Structure formats: structure tokens, C-alpha cells
């Protein structure tokens, strides 16, 4: 593996003991079973620079005279400890143990710090076949962990950003304000939800034709505002609508007057976002179409020269950058570039790796057969801060995956054991406590 731009990426056990004051030659008295009685443990309040003790009742201790002293730590130290814990542990356990811990966990400064430490994202998968299950896959190590995500409604997932998930109601609803009868049925009632905190907010109705629309969630770089971008078509011309979450009461149209109709053609494709930019990639075009979410201005820049040589090409976020991976059909040699600066359109080489030596292991993992010459890998996402790429096959029914760590060369596989008939939705995802009301 060659990397030419490395600077771009960046449960509880109890122990018991018994002491005796008798001499070594003395015969110990027979043991008596003592009834279990309640006792009290000393708890502490978290105050910066101070130690204060309180007493809370517990049960299950054989002697009321035994007290366990827990020394409190300054708030700054507890902040640095709590920020290391997973989001589900913070929300489901730690915030209930101490009032001061709960206050720390809900502070916007803590939420942002925790998000930065959790940026090594895992993989989000939603299967489009009923019952449309969604999962979070932590691929950080060989011991892959899979967590099923539960939503309050039956939904389609459109995008994720900072642990927030953009979803739409799966059930058909009638929209009376649309004059055209053909467009009066709408499945895209949009919501933003956090699977960890279960908080959910609905967005104002999308007021344009929804046929062929795609939606994406992104965060503005400096303001921290979350915005939803949606594409729509009128009279054969593609446009883009945008709304600021928690602020706007209606959708606005992004100004495209200076962009000719032909250059808007990429808006027909599913977008993706990273670092406050939304990208539309069309494999047959020489330029990429980009929206700066903060300024709400469209940008256009050329694709890498290497992608114009008849090879397969795949655009996706690699860590915090737009990545472009290309390879020859049925080849296991891959090259990866990243867009260093969306405003200048500068591309830089990042990775080059060869999986030919792993063909047999890959084929056994994905299709349970010895290595066929025509097994083609399909990349689905970059996870773990852009260090791990996840592959599957082009068989829509396949639920097997391999993950390759480009930094260490380690390869491991996992199987979701799902029945699937259509292509799933994949994207990087991170569990977080972020609220859609940030910033405050």
C-alpha cells in the first residue's frame, strides 16, 4: 500500500475478600451464614476543585458498617473521562448515575467534543426488502459488532450526518396542495432522528414534485447549522431546494440562474456530503457538481485525470474528504485520490493497494466458493476515518461483506444474515448524542 498524502487523514466485576485476626495456630470458628442487610455507600458530588461526600442507600451488603468511599474528581477530569465512552453507554447508563454527569453529557461543548472523538465512523446498512431492517456495523476491529437500529416509524433512510439520520415515512400520504393529480401522492414525509436518543423532528412539507427526488443532510462548516437539500424537476429542468433545520418554516430554492440546464443534469443522481459540501457525481461527465451548504452556492470542478482512462470509478466520502477510487474491471488493484480543496478542485493521491493475494479468502468469504476469475468486488463505503474500505459483490441478494484496512493490510469478513432482493442503502455512520437544535 502506498500512501502519498497521509497528512490528510487523520461490564463490571465485583471482588470480595475476608480477613482474620486469629493466629496461625488457632482453629478458625465455623462459618455462619449472615442474613443480607441493606447498607449505605458514600457517593460524591462533582465540583471542580472540591470533594464533597453524600450518602446513598444500597442493598446487598452483609454489614451496614461497611462504607465504600468514592472520591469525586474535578469537572474537567470527568469531562475528559466521559468523552471517551460510547454514545449508547453515556445516554443509557452514565447520565442516570450522577446529576453532575448528566449535566456534563448534555452540554453543547461536550456533545461537539464527543462527536469529534467519535469521527471514526462505522457502517450504516438498511435493507430495502421487508421488514426494512437497519443496522450499525462497527468495523473498527476484526471482532465486528452489529447493532440493530429501531426507528419510530417504518421508513426509508436517505442520509446520515454526525449521528443524525434523515428518513422519510414509508407509507403513502396524500398531499392536497399539489394541483397535479399525478403528484398528489407523497411518500417523502421527511424526519430527522437520532437513533441513540430517540429524538425526532419532522420537516415542513416539500412543496415541489417529488418524482425522482433525492435528499441529503449536511452541516454548515462555521455555523454548525444542519440543512437538508432536496432535488426536484419542473418542465424537464432540475432544481435544488434547501431548508435549515429548526429555523426555516418552508423550503427555499437554491439560485441556479447562472447554471445552464445541461450542467444541472448530475442532480438526477443520489448525492452524498462531507465537510459541509454536497456532491453529485455522474460517471460519464468530466466535471463534478457541488453545493457549498453554508453559502448555498454551486461549484463545479474537473474530475481526476486518472478517472478518464476507461476504468471503473467510484466517488464516496473518505474520512472528511471526497474520495475517488478507480480500478479496471475484475482487477483487484485499486487507486484512491481525495479532493484536497473543493474550492480549487485540487486532487491528491492517497492510496494504492493490491488485493490479488487475498482473492481466495475474499471469494470464500463473499460467495463461499474458491476463487473464480469473474468475481468482481463492489465497494460500498469507507469507514473508520477513511482507513477501512468495505466491499460486497454485485449480487443483490448477497449479505456478505469484507473489510480491508488500507493502513494495516488486515482483512476480515462479516455476514448480515438478511434476506435481501434489492440493493441496500449503505453509508458511513457514527453513534452520537448530537441534537438537531445545535448550535445553542
ZIHUNOR-V51478 format. One record per backbone hydrogen bond with DSSP energy under -0.5 kcal/mol. NH is the residue of the N-H (numbers start at 1). CO is the residue of the C=O. Records with the same first field share a line. If there is no record, write none. Layout:
NH->CO ; CO
This chain:
2->352
5->350
8->5
9->6
10->8
28->26
34->32
37->61
39->58
41->56
42->68
43->54
45->52
47->45 ; 50
50->47
52->45
54->43
56->41
58->39
61->37
66->63
69->67
70->42 ; 68
71->69
78->74
79->75
80->76
81->77
82->78
83->79
84->81
85->82
90->86
91->87
92->88
93->89
94->89
95->90
96->93
97->93 ; 94
98->94
102->98
103->99
104->100
105->101
106->102
107->104
111->107
112->108
113->109
114->110
115->111
116->112
117->113
118->114
119->116
121->119
122->429
123->137
124->427
125->135
126->425
127->133
132->129
134->149
135->125
136->147
137->123
138->136 ; 145
139->137
144->142
145->138
147->136
149->134
155->153
156->168
158->166
159->166
161->164
164->161
165->193
166->159
167->165 ; 191
168->156
169->189
170->154
173->186
175->184
176->174
178->175
179->177
181->179
183->180
184->181
186->173 ; 184
189->187
190->188
191->167
192->201
193->165
194->199
195->163 ; 193
198->194
201->192
203->190
207->205
213->210
216->229
218->227
220->225
224->220
227->218
228->243
229->216
230->241
231->214
232->239
234->237
237->234
239->232
241->230
242->252
243->228
245->226 ; 243
247->244
248->244
252->242
254->240
259->256
260->258
264->260 ; 261
265->262
267->264
268->265
269->266
272->279
274->277
277->274
278->291
279->272
280->289
282->280
283->281
285->282
288->301
289->280
290->299
291->278
292->297
293->276 ; 291
294->276
296->292
297->292
299->290
301->288
303->286
307->304
308->305
309->306
312->327
314->325
316->323
318->321
319->317
321->318
323->316 ; 321
324->337
325->314
326->335
327->312
331->328
334->332 ; 353
335->326
336->351
337->324
338->348
339->322
340->338 ; 346
341->346
344->341
345->341
346->341
348->338
350->336
351->336
352->2
353->334
355->332
358->355
359->356
362->358
363->359
364->360
365->361
366->362
367->363
368->363 ; 364
369->363
375->372
376->374
378->392
379->377
380->390
381->390
382->317
383->388
384->121
387->383 ; 384
388->383
389->404
390->381
391->402
392->378
394->376
396->394
398->395
401->414
402->391
403->412
404->389
405->403 ; 410
406->387 ; 404
407->387
409->405
412->403
414->401
416->399
420->418
425->126
426->424
427->124
429->122
438->435
